[in-house]
Amino acid sequence: MVEPRLLLIGCGAFGRVHLAALHRLGVAAMAFDTDRASAAASGLPVADSIEAGLDRCDAAIVVTPVPTHVPVATTVLLAGRDLFLEKPATETAAEAAALADLAEQMGCIAQVGLYFRFHPKAAAVRRMVAAGEFGALHHLAARFSGVKRARGDSGALLNDAVHFADLLPWIAGEAPVRVFATLADPLGRGREDLAVIQLMFASGATAMIEAGCVLPGRWPDAVVPGAETRKEIIVAGRSALAEIDFAAETFVLRRGAHAPGADGAWLPHHAPREDVAIAGADPVDVVAAELAAFIDAIRTRRTPEAGLRDGAVAPARILDAARRSARETRVVALEEIA
């Protein structure tokens, strides 16, 4: 079978992570960037335009600023080429649904760059939840925050919260039904640079996401030089509790449950903290795993797990609901979001 040739569209900071992942996988690729110097620095053959690159490639990886995602992805799909679209795929759920419709009409594979789904620790905790090791879940929490640059093309929702708006429902195995959010603009630049989102699930479980670029970080960011970050999740169920710190590469588990005591109090009966041995992964490792899954989907023509329906439309609906909730200061049902 002939290996697919990929066009890397966008050679900026995260584009360079994709470039390193392509080299690690040994995949034939070309590059295009509106900044020709960035494209030339990739060391790949450089296309004069997106269209010219698509003529010579089988699929495209789009790692461009968020507002360009819809037009660039549309160009890729209309050319009949398979698409890997970095998160956030689109700014709204309606845009994501339109891209999903187009990909299906054109018969194209379309995968979203959902980084944490391909992190070994996130995959491990999801398997444990699905196997019943946590019992019924009652709460999940996530923090994606730190001291870092405030991107010009997006705020905390699209830059940071989107990761866990996807990951927490993916781990829980169910979509939320209601959303309540508070958004703030502490920098006064017209974008939400601080977001707190509460999710409520039909099962009774709850979740909370904190995101922003104006909060204390804890660890050096692995992608953005000079930035400090926190990338953490908590998964709590009746039979186990877990804390995962993606920046520190730790996974701590406590098995056990509360039980009623003699005086009416419920007491914790949990085993000591257990360090779960799951392999670490740097950004290039994770992106390489994403791209390997994409290439496999191209070869087999099977819909990728992180497709546009579940990987773009679903989290975008949560973020759309968060915007409405903050604007109207009320709980928003997901069924209200088209």
N, C-alpha and C positions, 0 to 999 in steps of 0.2 A: 504494500500500500504506500502511495506517495505521501510523504509528510506534508501537512499544510504549511504554507508560507504566510507569516503574519505581518501586518502593517501596524507598527506602534505609532499612534497618533497622540503626540504630546510627550515631550522629553524633559519636563520640569522635574521638581523634587521627587514626586512619587513615580513619575515616568522613568526616572533613573533606577528605582527599585525594580520596576518591571523589566528594564533592560538587563539588569544583573540576573534576574530570574530566567530570562530568555537565554542568556549565555550559559547559565547553569544547566538548563534543559537541553542545550545544543540545538535550539530551534532556529530555522532560517527565518530571517525577518528583515524588513525595511523600516525606515523611520520617516515621519513627517512632523514638522512643527512650524508654526508661523514665524518663529525665531529660527532662521536657518542655521545660525551658529550653534544653537542647542541641538538641532538635528544632526549637524556635522559632528558634534562632540560625542554623539552616541557611538560612533565607529561603525554604524550600519550604513548600507547603501541608502541614500536619501532620495525620496520622491519629490518631484517638483510641486505636486498638489495631492490632495487626498484622492481625487479621482484617478490620477496617474498611478498612485500607489495601489489603489484597489484593482486597477487593471492587471497588476502583476502579483497580487496576493489573493489568498483564499479567505482570509478573515482579518478583522481589525481589532486592536485593543485601543480603547478610547480613554485617555488619561489627560483630559483637557479641563479648563475651568467649568464649573457647574453650569453657568448659563449657556454654554455652547453644546452641552450634551445632546439635547434634542435635535438640533439641526445636523450635528455631525453624525449621530447614530442613525438618523433618518437617511442621510446620504449613504452610509454603509449598507443599510438594509435594502434600500432601493436598488443598489448595485448587485443585490443578491448575495452579499457576503455575510458570513457569520460574524457575530458581534460579542466582544467582551467589553462591558461598559462599567467603568469604575463607579464606586458609590460617591455621592448619592446619584442614582441613575438619572433622576429628574427632580425638579423642584416641587412638583405636585403629583398627586395620584392620577389625575386625569391625563397628564402627559405620559406617565408610566404606562397606563392602560392603552393609550394610543400607540405607543411603541410596541407593546406586547401584541396588539392586534396586527400591526404591520409585520412584525417578525413572523407571526403565524401565517399571514397571507403570502409572504415571500418564501416560506419554507426554510427560514434561517434559524440556526442555533443562536440563542441569545442568553448570555450569562452575566450576572451582576457581580462586581468585585466586592463581595462581602467577606472581608478579611478574617473576622473572628470565627466564622463558620469553619474555616480551614485551619484554625489554631488547634494543636493537639489537645490542649487542656479544655477548651470549649467543647470539642468533639467528645472528649472523655466524659465530661459531666452530663452532656446530653444523653449519652448511652446509659449512664447510671440512672438518670431520671426515668428513661424509657423502660429500663429493666426493673423499676420499682424499688431501687435501693434507697430512695429518699422518702418512700411512702407518698402520701398526698402532699403536694407542694402547698405552702401557705404564703410564701413571700419570696420575691427575687428583687435584688437591688443592683444598681450599676452606677459607677462613677467614671466618667470620661472627661477629665478636666485638668487644668494646670495653668501655668504661666507660659504663654506662647503668643505668637503673632495672631492678630485678628485678621483673618483672610478678607480680602476685598470682595470676593465673589459670593460669600455666604456667611451665615452666623452659626451659632452653636447647634442649631437643629440639624442643618444639612452637613456641617463639618464633623460634628462629634456625636450628637444624640442618635443620629441615624444608625450608627453601628449597633447600639443596644436596643433600639426600637425594633431591629430585626432579630438580634441574638436572644433576647429574653423570651419572646414568644416561641422561637425555634427550640430553645432548651425546654420550655414548659410543655411544648407539644400542643399548644392551643393559642388562638388569637385573642387579644383582649376585646372586650365588648364596650368598655367605657374608658374615657380619658379625661383627666383634669390636669391643667398645666399652668405654670407661672413663668412668664418670660420677662426678662429685664434687659435694659440697654445701658449698663453702667458706664460705658465709654462715650455715650452720647453720639454715636456715629450712625444711628438709624438702623441698626441690626441688633437682634437679640444675641448678646454675648454671654448670657447666663440663662439656663433653662432647667426647670425642674418639672418632670412629667410623672404623673401617677397613672398606672394602668390597673384596671379591674377586669378579672376574667370570670367567665360563666361558672367555673368550678368553685369560685370563692377565693381563689388566690389573688394576691395583689402584687404590684411591682412598682418600683420607683427608679427613675433615671435622673442623674444630675450631670449636667454638661456645661462647659464654659471655658473661656480662655483667661479668666480674671480671678481664678481661685488658686490656692496653694498647690503646687505640684509636689511630688515626692521623689521621682526618679528622672534621670536624664531621658529625654525622648529619643527613641531609636531611629526616628526618621528626620525630625526637625532639629538641626544643630542649635544648641543654646536654650532649648525649651525644656521645661520641667513638666512632668505629667503624672497623672494617676489613671490607670486603666484596670479597674477592679470590678468583680461581680461577687454577689452573695446569693447562694441558693439555699433556701430553708424549707425543709419538709418535716413531717411527723417522725421520720426515722433517722434523719441525718441532716447535718448542716455543713455547708462548704463555703470556703473563701478562696477565690482565685485572683491573684495579682499577676496580670499579663506582663507588666513592666518588670517585675521582680522575678517572674517565672516560678511562682509558688502556687501550690494547690494544697490547702489544708482542709481536712475532713474530720468531723466529729460525729460518730455514729451513736444513736441512742434516742431517747424520747423523754418527755415529762410524764410523770405518773402521780396520781393523787396520794398524799401522805395522810398520816393519822389525824392531823389537826385541821384538815380541810385545804391546806396549801398543796399546790402541785409542785413537785420537786424534779429537777433535772437528773436524769440517769444516763449520762453520756460517757462514752469511752474517752480516754485521753486524745488530745489532738494528734492526728495521723497525717504525716507528710506523704501525699500520694505521688508516686514516682511516675511522672509523665514527662516525656522528652520535651526539652525546651525548643523554641523556634524563633529565629530572628525574622525581620520583615521579608528578607529575600526567600527564606525557607517557606514562609506562609504564601507569599505571592507565587512562588514556583509551584506549590501544591494547587493553588487556584488555577493557574494556567495549564497544569497537567490535566486537571479535570476538564477544562475547556477543550483542550486538544482531543481528549478521549471522546467528549461529546461530539466534536466535529467528525471524528473517525466513525463513530457508531451511529450518529444521527439520533441519539437519545436526548431527550430534554434534560438539561442539566438541573441538578437539585436547586441551585441558586438562580433560577430562571427569572424572567421579568415579572411573571405573575406573583410569585411568592417573595422574590427578592427585591422587587422595585415597587410594585403596586401596594403590597401589604404594609411595609414600613412607611411608605409615603402617606398612606391613609392615616396612620397614627400621627405623623407629624402635621398633616392637615388638620386633624382633630385637635392637636395641641395648640395650633395657632388660633383656631376658633375658640377653644376653651379659654385661652388667655385673653382674647379680644372681648369675649362675652362674659367672662368671669363665671363660668358654670361648667358642670360636667357635661361632656359631649359623648353621645352614643356613636359608636363606629358606623352604625347603620345610617347615620345622617350624612356620612361622607361618601360621595359617589365613587 
